[in-house]
Amino acid sequence: MTKYKSKLVRSILVAAVALSTAAGMGACSSDDNKASDGATTTDAATDTTGTDATTAQADNSGDSGGEAVELQMAWWGDSETNNKMISLLGTFSEKNPGITVIGQGADWDSYFSKLSTQVAGGTAPDVQQHYPSTIQEYFSRGALADLNSFSNLDLSGIDQNLLDSLTIDGSLVGVPMTIMTHAFMYLPDVLAEAGVDAPAASWTWDDFAQFCKDVTAGLGKTNVYGCADGSANDAALQVYLHGIGKDLVTADGQLAFDEADFVTWLQFWADLRDAGAITPPDVAGYDSSSTETDPMIQGVSASSWRYSGDLQGWQPAAPSEIQMVPYPGVVADKAGWLISGDLLSIYSGTKYPEEAAAVVNFFINDTAVPAVVTGRMPAKEVMQEALRAQGNADASKMIDLIGLVSDNAGPVPPLSPAGWSEVSNLLGVVAQEVAYGSSTPEAAAARFFAEAPAMLQG
C-alpha cells in the first residue's frame, strides 16, 4: 500500500464491535488506536496487554472431554473496542458454559509484531483477528488451521467469492466477520452549487473525467476541485485494471498488468491535472488517512476515494451530507468486488479446536453481534438487514452500496503477496513525481516496472 494508504488501513481497521444499535456507534480515528490499559473481567477474562497470556500448544486432536476450557482470543482496537469485545466474550461464555475466553487487545501498530512473536514461540492465541493483506504470511508459517474442517462453523450466507479468496492451497484460512467495498464519496450540496448531477452507479472512467471537469468549472473557484487526485491510489488502480480484464498481481504474487497499462493510468490523471479538474499535488491528499487530511472533508474537493466502512467516521466530520456510489467502471465493467474486512482465524496449534471454532461461529452468526466495525457491515446479509432495521441511515447507505456491488461483482482479487507494501509505496512515489512534473508517465512507469518485481520476490 502507499504511505497514505497504510495510514488509511490503520484508521479504518480499528475494531468496534457493538452490542448497542448502530446509531450508538462512534467512529474511531487513527489517533484512537490505543489498547485499554487495564483489564476488565466479565464472564470472559481479558488481558489487554497480553503479557500474562499463554496459549495451549500443538494438539489439534485435543478435546475438552467435559473439562473447563480456557481459550485466548486476540484483536486490534482501542479501549472502546476492548470493552465491547470483552462484553461479547462474556455473552459467549454465558451461552457456552465451561468455556472462558481471555481477550488480548492491542493497537494496530503493535498487534502483528506481538502476534509474530507468539507464533514463533508456539504461544499464539487460539482465535486471531487478521486482515486480507496479512493472512497469507501467517498461513505460510503454518500458523492457521483449515476452517473447512469444522462442522460447528456455519458459513452459509457468506459470499462464496470471499470464501474462495481466503482459500489457500485448499485450506480456508479465515472467515470474514465484516465486509466492505470501494466507495466514491461525494457532497451533494457541492454538486448542486456547481450545477452538476450526481454520478450514476453505472458510470465509466470517461464519465468520471467529465464529472471532475464539470464540477470544477461549475464551482468557478480557484481552490476547490471535482475530485482528489487518485493516481497514487492502488485501490482505484486495481478497479481500473479489473475493468480491462487485468489485476494488480497474480495468484503467485507477480505483477498482473504491464507497463503500457500503467502509462495509460498515469496519463489519465496527468490530463485531468492539466485541465485543473483534480487537486494539484500540493493539496492532492496523498495522505487521506484521516478526516484532518482528506481533501473532501477539508473542503478542497467535492469527492473522495474511500471505502464504505469510512462513512460513519467521515460523515460527522464532513461539512454536509455524504452520498456514495461505486467507483467508476464497477457496474459498467463488472470491475468491483466485496472486500473482507476483519477476518477471524484459528491457530493451528490450539489444544481446543472445536471450542475455538465455536467462538468464531458466535462472532459471525449470533444475533448478539449486530456488528458495525468502524462502520463496516456484518458479512451475512441477514445480519445486515437486522442492522438496517435499527434505523441507522448511514448503515442503510453502506448496505445498499454493498448490495449494488455484490450484484455486479467480478472475481475477488488474489491476496496481497509479501512485498506488496513496498510496491504500493513505490506506486505513490512515481505517481507524485508525475504530479509534480519531475517525471513523465512513460519514465515513471519504466521506473516502476524496473523496481517492483524485485520487491515482490522479497
C-alpha positions as CSV (number, residue, x, y, z in Angstrom):
1,M,0.0,0.0,0.0
2,T,1.1,3.6,-0.4
3,K,2.2,5.5,2.6
4,Y,-1.1,7.3,2.9
5,K,-2.9,4.0,2.3
6,S,-1.1,2.3,5.1
7,K,-2.3,5.0,7.4
8,L,-5.8,4.7,6.0
9,V,-5.8,1.0,6.7
10,R,-4.9,1.7,10.3
11,S,-7.8,4.2,10.7
12,I,-10.4,2.0,9.1
13,L,-9.4,-1.2,10.8
14,V,-10.0,-0.1,14.4
15,A,-12.5,-2.8,15.5
16,A,-15.6,-1.6,17.4
17,V,-17.9,-4.5,17.7
18,A,-21.2,-3.1,19.1
19,L,-23.9,-4.7,21.2
20,S,-25.8,-1.5,21.0
21,T,-27.6,-0.2,18.0
22,A,-25.7,1.2,15.0
23,A,-27.0,4.6,15.9
24,G,-24.9,4.5,19.0
25,M,-21.7,3.7,17.2
26,G,-19.0,6.3,17.0
27,A,-16.2,6.2,14.5
28,C,-12.6,5.7,15.7
29,S,-9.9,7.9,14.2
30,S,-6.3,6.9,13.6
31,D,-5.5,8.6,16.9
32,D,-7.8,6.3,18.8
33,N,-5.9,3.1,18.0
34,K,-4.9,2.5,21.6
35,A,-5.4,-0.6,23.6
36,S,-7.0,-0.4,27.0
37,D,-4.5,0.0,29.8
38,G,-6.4,-2.1,32.3
39,A,-8.2,-5.4,32.5
40,T,-11.9,-5.7,32.7
41,T,-13.5,-9.0,33.6
42,T,-16.9,-10.3,32.8
43,D,-17.8,-14.0,32.3
44,A,-14.8,-13.9,29.9
45,A,-11.5,-12.8,31.2
46,T,-9.3,-10.2,29.4
47,D,-5.6,-9.5,29.2
48,T,-5.3,-6.3,27.1
49,T,-1.5,-6.2,27.3
50,G,-1.1,-9.9,26.6
51,T,1.9,-10.1,28.9
52,D,0.4,-12.8,31.0
53,A,-1.3,-14.6,28.2
54,T,-0.4,-18.2,27.3
55,T,-1.9,-20.5,24.8
56,A,-2.4,-24.2,24.8
57,Q,0.1,-25.7,22.3
58,A,0.1,-28.1,19.4
59,D,-2.5,-30.8,19.9
60,N,-5.2,-30.4,17.2
61,S,-6.8,-33.7,18.2
62,G,-7.5,-32.2,21.6
63,D,-10.9,-32.5,23.2
64,S,-12.1,-30.8,26.3
65,G,-13.7,-34.0,27.5
66,G,-16.1,-32.0,29.7
67,E,-13.3,-30.1,31.5
68,A,-13.3,-26.4,31.8
69,V,-11.7,-24.8,28.7
70,E,-9.7,-21.6,28.6
71,L,-9.0,-20.0,25.2
72,Q,-7.1,-16.9,24.1
73,M,-8.5,-14.5,21.5
74,A,-6.6,-11.6,20.1
75,W,-7.7,-8.5,18.2
76,W,-6.6,-4.9,17.5
77,G,-8.5,-1.8,18.6
78,D,-8.9,1.0,21.1
79,S,-10.2,0.9,24.6
80,E,-13.8,1.1,23.4
81,T,-13.2,-1.9,21.2
82,N,-11.8,-3.9,24.1
83,N,-14.7,-3.1,26.3
84,K,-17.2,-4.2,23.7
85,M,-15.2,-7.3,22.8
86,I,-15.0,-8.3,26.5
87,S,-18.7,-7.8,26.8
88,L,-19.3,-10.0,23.8
89,L,-17.0,-12.7,25.1
90,G,-18.9,-12.6,28.3
91,T,-22.1,-13.2,26.4
92,F,-20.4,-16.1,24.6
93,S,-19.4,-17.7,27.9
94,E,-22.9,-17.4,29.2
95,K,-24.1,-19.3,26.2
96,N,-21.3,-21.8,26.3
97,P,-20.7,-22.8,30.0
98,G,-17.3,-24.2,30.7
99,I,-15.5,-22.1,28.1
100,T,-13.7,-19.0,29.2
101,V,-12.1,-16.7,26.6
102,I,-9.2,-14.5,27.6
103,G,-9.0,-11.4,25.4
104,Q,-5.8,-9.9,24.2
105,G,-6.4,-6.4,22.9
106,A,-3.6,-4.4,21.2
107,D,-3.3,-1.3,19.0
108,W,-2.8,-1.8,15.2
109,D,0.9,-0.9,15.3
110,S,1.8,-3.5,17.9
111,Y,-0.7,-6.2,17.1
112,F,1.1,-8.0,14.4
113,S,4.5,-7.6,15.9
114,K,3.3,-9.3,19.0
115,L,1.4,-12.0,17.1
116,S,4.5,-12.8,15.0
117,T,6.5,-13.3,18.2
118,Q,3.8,-15.5,19.7
119,V,3.6,-17.7,16.5
120,A,7.4,-18.1,16.6
121,G,7.2,-19.2,20.2
122,G,4.3,-21.5,19.8
123,T,2.1,-19.4,22.1
124,A,-0.2,-17.8,19.6
125,P,-3.9,-17.1,20.6
126,D,-6.4,-19.8,19.7
127,V,-8.6,-17.3,17.8
128,Q,-6.9,-14.5,15.9
129,Q,-8.1,-11.4,14.0
130,H,-6.5,-10.9,10.6
131,Y,-6.7,-8.7,7.6
132,P,-6.5,-9.9,3.9
133,S,-3.1,-8.3,3.5
134,T,-1.6,-10.2,6.5
135,I,-3.3,-13.6,6.4
136,Q,-1.2,-15.2,3.7
137,E,2.0,-14.7,5.7
138,Y,0.6,-16.5,8.7
139,F,-0.7,-19.4,6.6
140,S,2.8,-19.7,5.0
141,R,4.2,-20.0,8.6
142,G,1.9,-22.9,9.3
143,A,0.0,-21.0,12.0
144,L,-3.6,-21.2,10.7
145,A,-6.0,-24.1,10.8
146,D,-8.1,-25.1,7.8
147,L,-11.6,-23.9,8.7
148,N,-13.2,-26.3,6.3
149,S,-12.7,-29.0,8.8
150,F,-15.0,-27.6,11.5
151,S,-18.6,-28.9,11.4
152,N,-19.7,-26.4,14.0
153,L,-18.8,-23.4,11.9
154,D,-21.8,-22.2,9.9
155,L,-20.6,-20.3,6.8
156,S,-23.9,-20.3,5.0
157,G,-24.9,-16.8,3.7
158,I,-21.3,-15.6,3.3
159,D,-20.4,-14.6,-0.3
160,Q,-18.7,-17.6,-1.8
161,N,-16.3,-15.4,-3.8
162,L,-15.0,-14.1,-0.5
163,L,-14.5,-17.6,0.9
164,D,-12.8,-18.6,-2.3
165,S,-10.4,-15.7,-2.0
166,L,-9.5,-16.8,1.6
167,T,-8.7,-20.3,0.5
168,I,-5.0,-21.1,0.0
169,D,-3.9,-24.5,-1.3
170,G,-7.3,-25.9,-0.5
171,S,-7.4,-24.5,3.1
172,L,-9.9,-21.9,4.2
173,V,-7.6,-19.8,6.4
174,G,-10.0,-17.1,7.6
175,V,-13.7,-16.1,7.6
176,P,-14.9,-12.6,7.2
177,M,-16.6,-11.2,10.3
178,T,-17.2,-7.9,8.4
179,I,-17.2,-6.8,4.7
180,M,-16.9,-3.5,2.9
181,T,-16.4,-2.2,-0.7
182,H,-14.9,0.7,-2.5
183,A,-17.0,3.8,-2.2
184,F,-16.7,7.0,-4.2
185,M,-18.0,9.6,-1.7
186,Y,-19.3,13.0,-2.8
187,L,-21.1,16.0,-1.3
188,P,-24.5,16.5,-3.0
189,D,-24.7,20.2,-1.9
190,V,-21.4,21.0,-3.6
191,L,-22.6,19.3,-6.8
192,A,-25.8,21.3,-6.6
193,E,-23.8,24.5,-6.3
194,A,-21.8,23.5,-9.4
195,G,-25.0,22.6,-11.3
196,V,-23.8,19.0,-11.8
197,D,-25.9,15.9,-11.4
198,A,-24.8,13.2,-9.0
199,P,-22.8,10.4,-10.7
200,A,-24.8,7.4,-11.8
201,A,-24.0,4.0,-10.3
202,S,-23.1,2.7,-13.8
203,W,-20.7,5.5,-14.7
204,T,-17.4,4.9,-16.5
205,W,-13.9,6.4,-16.2
206,D,-14.7,8.7,-19.1
207,D,-17.8,9.8,-17.1
208,F,-15.6,10.4,-14.1
209,A,-13.2,12.6,-16.0
210,Q,-16.1,14.7,-17.3
211,F,-17.6,14.9,-13.8
212,C,-14.4,16.3,-12.4
213,K,-14.2,18.9,-15.2
214,D,-17.8,19.9,-14.9
215,V,-17.7,20.3,-11.1
216,T,-14.5,22.3,-11.1
217,A,-15.8,24.6,-13.8
218,G,-19.3,24.9,-12.3
219,L,-17.9,26.0,-8.9
220,G,-15.8,28.6,-10.6
221,K,-13.3,28.7,-7.7
222,T,-9.6,28.6,-7.7
223,N,-9.2,26.2,-4.7
224,V,-12.0,23.7,-5.0
225,Y,-11.8,20.8,-7.4
226,G,-14.0,18.0,-8.7
227,C,-12.1,15.2,-7.0
228,A,-8.9,14.3,-5.2
229,D,-6.1,13.1,-7.3
230,G,-6.3,9.3,-7.4
231,S,-3.2,8.5,-9.4
232,A,-1.4,7.1,-6.3
233,N,-4.4,5.1,-5.1
234,D,-3.7,1.4,-5.6
235,A,-7.3,0.6,-4.9
236,A,-8.6,2.8,-7.7
237,L,-5.9,1.5,-10.0
238,Q,-7.0,-2.1,-9.2
239,V,-10.6,-1.3,-10.0
240,Y,-9.5,0.3,-13.3
241,L,-7.4,-2.8,-14.1
242,H,-10.3,-5.1,-13.3
243,G,-12.4,-3.2,-15.9
244,I,-9.9,-4.1,-18.6
245,G,-9.6,-7.7,-17.5
246,K,-6.4,-7.4,-15.5
247,D,-5.3,-7.1,-11.9
248,L,-2.5,-5.7,-9.7
249,V,-0.9,-9.1,-9.0
250,T,-1.3,-12.7,-10.0
251,A,-2.2,-15.6,-7.6
252,D,1.6,-16.4,-7.4
253,G,2.5,-12.8,-6.4
254,Q,3.7,-11.3,-9.7
255,L,2.6,-8.1,-11.4
256,A,-0.6,-8.8,-13.4
257,F,-0.5,-5.7,-15.6
258,D,2.0,-4.3,-18.0
259,E,4.0,-1.0,-18.4
260,A,1.6,0.3,-21.1
261,D,-1.4,-0.1,-18.7
262,F,0.4,2.0,-16.1
263,V,1.4,4.7,-18.6
264,T,-2.3,4.9,-19.6
265,W,-3.3,5.2,-15.9
266,L,-0.7,8.0,-15.1
267,Q,-1.5,9.9,-18.3
268,F,-5.3,9.8,-17.5
269,W,-4.6,11.6,-14.3
270,A,-2.0,13.9,-15.8
271,D,-4.6,15.1,-18.3
272,L,-7.1,15.8,-15.5
273,R,-4.4,17.7,-13.6
274,D,-3.5,19.8,-16.6
275,A,-7.2,20.6,-17.0
276,G,-7.4,21.8,-13.4
277,A,-10.1,19.3,-12.7
278,I,-8.5,17.5,-9.7
279,T,-6.5,18.6,-6.7
280,P,-3.0,19.8,-7.6
281,P,0.0,18.0,-5.9
282,D,0.4,20.4,-3.1
283,V,-3.2,19.6,-1.9
284,A,-3.6,16.3,-3.6
285,G,-4.5,14.4,-0.4
286,Y,-1.9,11.7,-0.9
287,D,-2.3,11.2,2.9
288,S,-6.0,10.7,3.2
289,S,-5.7,8.6,6.3
290,S,-7.9,10.8,8.4
291,T,-10.6,13.4,8.3
292,E,-7.9,16.0,9.1
293,T,-6.2,15.4,5.8
294,D,-8.9,14.2,3.5
295,P,-9.5,16.7,0.6
296,M,-13.2,16.4,0.6
297,I,-13.6,16.8,4.4
298,Q,-11.2,19.8,4.3
299,G,-13.3,21.5,1.6
300,V,-10.9,21.4,-1.4
301,S,-12.7,18.7,-3.4
302,A,-16.3,17.7,-4.0
303,S,-15.5,14.0,-3.7
304,S,-13.0,11.4,-2.4
305,W,-11.8,7.8,-2.9
306,R,-12.9,5.9,0.2
307,Y,-14.3,2.6,1.5
308,S,-17.9,2.0,2.5
309,G,-16.8,1.5,6.1
310,D,-15.4,5.0,6.3
311,L,-18.8,6.6,6.2
312,Q,-19.6,6.6,9.9
313,G,-16.2,8.2,10.6
314,W,-16.2,10.7,7.7
315,Q,-19.9,11.8,8.0
316,P,-19.6,13.6,11.4
317,A,-16.6,15.5,10.2
318,A,-18.0,16.4,6.8
319,P,-19.3,19.9,6.0
320,S,-22.6,18.4,4.7
321,E,-24.3,15.1,3.9
322,I,-22.2,12.5,2.1
323,Q,-23.5,10.2,-0.5
324,M,-21.8,7.2,-2.1
325,V,-21.7,5.4,-5.5
326,P,-19.4,2.6,-6.7
327,Y,-16.0,3.5,-8.2
328,P,-16.2,4.2,-12.0
329,G,-16.5,1.0,-14.0
330,V,-17.6,-1.2,-11.1
331,V,-21.1,-1.6,-12.5
332,A,-20.5,-0.9,-16.2
333,D,-17.4,-3.2,-16.5
334,K,-18.2,-5.6,-13.6
335,A,-15.0,-4.3,-12.1
336,G,-15.8,-4.3,-8.4
337,W,-15.9,-6.9,-5.6
338,L,-16.7,-7.2,-2.0
339,I,-13.8,-6.8,0.4
340,S,-13.2,-8.9,3.5
341,G,-12.8,-6.6,6.5
342,D,-12.0,-8.2,9.8
343,L,-11.1,-11.8,9.5
344,L,-11.2,-14.5,12.2
345,S,-8.8,-17.4,12.1
346,I,-7.9,-20.3,14.3
347,Y,-4.4,-21.2,15.5
348,S,-3.2,-24.5,14.1
349,G,-1.7,-25.3,17.4
350,T,-4.7,-24.8,19.5
351,K,-5.5,-27.6,22.1
352,Y,-9.2,-27.0,21.7
353,P,-10.0,-26.6,18.0
354,E,-13.8,-27.2,18.3
355,E,-14.2,-24.7,21.1
356,A,-12.1,-22.2,19.2
357,A,-14.5,-22.8,16.2
358,A,-17.4,-22.1,18.5
359,V,-16.0,-18.7,19.3
360,V,-15.6,-17.9,15.6
361,N,-19.1,-19.2,14.9
362,F,-20.5,-16.9,17.6
363,F,-19.0,-13.8,16.1
364,I,-20.3,-14.4,12.6
365,N,-23.7,-15.8,13.4
366,D,-25.0,-14.8,16.8
367,T,-27.7,-12.2,17.0
368,A,-25.9,-10.7,20.0
369,V,-23.4,-9.3,17.4
370,P,-25.3,-7.0,15.1
371,A,-21.8,-5.6,14.5
372,V,-20.6,-2.5,12.8
373,V,-16.8,-2.5,12.9
374,T,-15.8,1.1,12.4
375,G,-18.9,1.3,10.2
376,R,-18.2,-1.9,8.2
377,M,-21.0,-4.4,7.8
378,P,-21.5,-7.9,9.0
379,A,-20.6,-10.4,6.4
380,K,-24.0,-12.1,6.3
381,E,-27.0,-10.4,4.7
382,V,-29.4,-11.5,7.4
383,M,-27.2,-9.7,9.9
384,Q,-27.0,-6.6,7.7
385,E,-30.8,-6.4,7.4
386,A,-31.1,-6.7,11.2
387,L,-28.8,-3.7,11.4
388,R,-30.8,-1.8,8.9
389,A,-34.0,-2.4,10.9
390,Q,-32.4,-0.4,13.7
391,G,-33.0,2.7,11.6
392,N,-29.4,4.0,11.1
393,A,-29.2,6.0,7.9
394,D,-25.5,5.5,7.4
395,A,-25.8,1.8,7.9
396,S,-28.5,1.7,5.2
397,K,-26.3,3.6,2.8
398,M,-23.5,1.2,3.3
399,I,-25.7,-1.9,3.0
400,D,-27.2,-0.5,-0.3
401,L,-23.8,0.1,-1.8
402,I,-22.5,-3.3,-0.7
403,G,-25.7,-4.9,-2.3
404,L,-25.2,-3.0,-5.5
405,V,-21.6,-4.0,-5.8
406,S,-22.4,-7.6,-4.9
407,D,-25.0,-7.8,-7.7
408,N,-22.4,-6.6,-10.2
409,A,-19.2,-8.1,-8.8
410,G,-16.4,-9.7,-10.6
411,P,-13.9,-12.1,-9.1
412,V,-12.2,-11.2,-5.8
413,P,-8.5,-10.4,-6.4
414,P,-5.7,-12.6,-5.1
415,L,-4.5,-11.9,-1.6
416,S,-1.7,-9.3,-1.3
417,P,1.7,-11.0,-1.6
418,A,4.7,-10.4,0.6
419,G,6.4,-7.2,-0.6
420,W,3.2,-5.5,-1.8
421,S,3.5,-2.7,0.7
422,E,6.9,-1.8,-0.8
423,V,5.4,-1.9,-4.3
424,S,2.5,0.3,-3.2
425,N,4.8,2.8,-1.7
426,L,6.7,2.9,-5.0
427,L,3.5,3.5,-6.8
428,G,2.9,6.5,-4.6
429,V,6.4,7.8,-5.2
430,V,6.3,7.6,-9.0
431,A,2.8,9.0,-9.2
432,Q,3.8,12.0,-7.2
433,E,6.8,12.5,-9.4
434,V,4.5,12.8,-12.4
435,A,2.1,15.1,-10.5
436,Y,5.0,17.5,-9.6
437,G,6.3,17.4,-13.1
438,S,9.6,15.8,-12.3
439,S,8.8,12.7,-14.4
440,T,6.7,11.7,-17.3
441,P,4.1,8.9,-17.3
442,E,6.4,6.9,-19.5
443,A,9.5,7.4,-17.3
444,A,7.6,6.8,-14.1
445,A,6.1,3.6,-15.5
446,A,9.5,2.4,-16.6
447,R,11.0,3.0,-13.2
448,F,8.1,1.2,-11.5
449,F,8.4,-1.9,-13.7
450,A,12.2,-1.9,-13.2
451,E,12.0,-1.9,-9.4
452,A,8.7,-3.5,-8.4
453,P,9.3,-7.1,-9.5
454,A,12.3,-7.5,-7.1
455,M,10.2,-6.2,-4.3
456,L,7.7,-8.9,-4.8
457,Q,10.4,-11.5,-4.9
458,G,11.4,-10.5,-1.4
